[in-house]
Amino acid sequence: MTELQTPQAGDDAAPDTDVVALLMRQHGDIRNLFDEVEAAGGDARQDAFRRLVRLLAVHETAEEEVVHPFVRRNVTGGEQVVDDRLAEERSAKETLSALDDMDTNDPKFMAQLLALRADVQEHARAEERYEFTHIRRSTDTAGLASLAKGVKAAEAMAPTRPHPGVESAAANMALGPVAALMDRTRDAVRKAMGNG
């Protein structure tokens, strides 16, 4: 699996035109990458972890810029629902950032990764229950497609590393392009040097 999975022609087309299907597919990709990191060792673990970091950073940024604002505006009690998700995201970003600075062969790495996995899975279940279900009820097919386009656009410009404290759309807009450029430069350097 490489980076974000792009649905191919013939795939149940829904991920291209339905924001909930797109995000649910990414939740599955995240679970699969956690499995891959846990099962791998050495350079393969490092590579899988880099892909996991990138997917989580890009996915959360898109949700923060597109999904959360929609939920705030269109779901009864949306403010609290989003505030709860943002608190979860900040905690996960802090853990992910600490892990990103750690050697994947460090004996402490796997314990922290497993704790992060539990937090990320709990967060994903909360999104699916408190946001995704209500998004589907709050908009029509055209709205779901529009949100999916917004998510894809946000992902294209998103930072590829976690940036704790940047969990709002305004903060993402302020930091996003600069952080994305810096992160992509860092990714290219790591790859060129064989570290990534």
N, C-alpha and C positions, 0 to 999 in steps of 0.2 A: 504494500500500500504506500502511496506517495502523497504526502501533504494532504490537501483537501481533495476528497473524491469528487470529481465532476461527473454527474450523471451522463451516460452515453445515450445516443439515440436508441430507442427501443426499450430503455429502462422505463419503468412504470411512469414515465413523463411527469408524474406528480411532483417529484423533487424540484423540477425546473419551474413549476408554476404554482407551487403551494408551499408557503413559508413553513408551515408546520411539518410537512413531509420532509422538507430540506433539513430542518433543524433536528428532527428525529433521526434522520439518516446520519447526521454528523454525531449525534449522541452515540449511535452504534459504532461509528468509526473511532470515537474516543475510547469506548470500552475495548474495542479490538486492539487499539494501540497500547492501552494499559496491559492487556494480556501479552502482547508482543514484548514490551519492555521487561515484564516479569519473567518471561520464558527465556529471553536472550541473555547472552553474556558478552563481555569484552566490547569490541567495536560494534557488534550488532546491537547490543543494549544501548550504547551511546547513540547510534544512528536512530533507533526506534524512539529513544527519549527525545532527541532533537525534533523529530516529526510530531511527537505528542505535544511538546512545548509550543510549537508553532500552531498546531491545530487548536489547542486550547486558547491561546492568545487571540488568534484570528476569530474564532467562534464567539468568544465572550465579547470582544469588541463589537462585532456585528449585532449581537443581542443588545448590548448597551446603547448602540446608536439607533437601532431600528425597532426591535421588539419591545424593549422597556418603555420607550416613549409612547408607543401605540397602546400598551396596556395601561399606562397612567391615564391616557385620554379616554379610553373606550371600555374599560372594565370597572365595574362597581368595586370599590375598595382597591383600585389599581395602585394608588400611591403606596399603601402598606405592602402590597404584594411585591412591588418593585423594590422598595426599600429593603425588604427581607432578602430578596435575591441579590441585591448589590452588596449587602453585608457578607453573604456567603461567597460571592465572587471575590471580594477584597481579601478575605481569609485565604481562599484557594490561591489567589495570585501571590500572596506573601509566601506561602509554602512552596509554590512552584518556582518562584524567584530564588528562594534559598536552595532548592534542589538543582536549579539551573547552574548555580555556582559550584556545585558539588561534583566530584568524580563519581561516575555511575558505578565504579567498582568499590567505592568507599563502603565499609560495612554498615554504616548508618543510612546509606541511601535507600535500601529496600524498605526498611521500616517506615521511613518518611514517605516513600512513594505509596505504600499501602495505606497509610493514613490519608494522603491526598486523594487516592482513589475512592476511599469511602466517602470523603467529603464531596468530591465531584459527582459521584453517583447519587448521593442524597440531594444535591443541588439540582441535578438533571431531573430527578423524579419530581421535585417541587416545581420546576419550570413546566414540566409536562402537565402536571395537575392544575397548577394555579395560573399559568399563563397560556400554554398552548391550547388547552381545552376551551378557554374563554375567547381566545383569538379566533378560533374556528367558528364559534357561536356569534362573534361580533362583526364578522365581515363576510362578504360574498366571495365568489371565485376570483373576480377581478381584484378585489382587495388582497386576497391571499397571494395572487401573482405579483401584485405591486410590491408587497412586503418582501417577497422572495427576491425580486430584483434589487430592492434596497439592501437586503442582507448580502447579496453577492457583490454589490458595489462597495459596501463597507468592508467586506473581507478583502477585496482587491487593494484597499488602501490601509488596511489595519497593520499595526505593529506586529512583529512575529515573536515578540517576547512579552512576558507579563510585566505590567507596569502598575504595581499596587498604588491605590489612591486615585486611579483614573477610571472610576466606575460610572461616570455620568456622561451623557452625550456631549455636554459642553466641554468637559475636560478632554474627552476623546478627540473632539474637533480641534481643540487647541494643541494637544500633544500629537495626535495621530499622524499627520504627514511627516513631521520631523522624526518621531520615534520610528515610524515605518521605514523611512530612509536609513536611519542609523541601524536599525535591526537588520534590514536587508543587506547593508554593507557588511555588518558583522557576520551574517550568515555566509556571504560570499567569501570573506576572508577565511573563515573556518573551513569552508569547503575546499578552497584553493590550497590551504595548508594541510589538508587531509585530516582535519579534526571535526568533520562535521556532518 
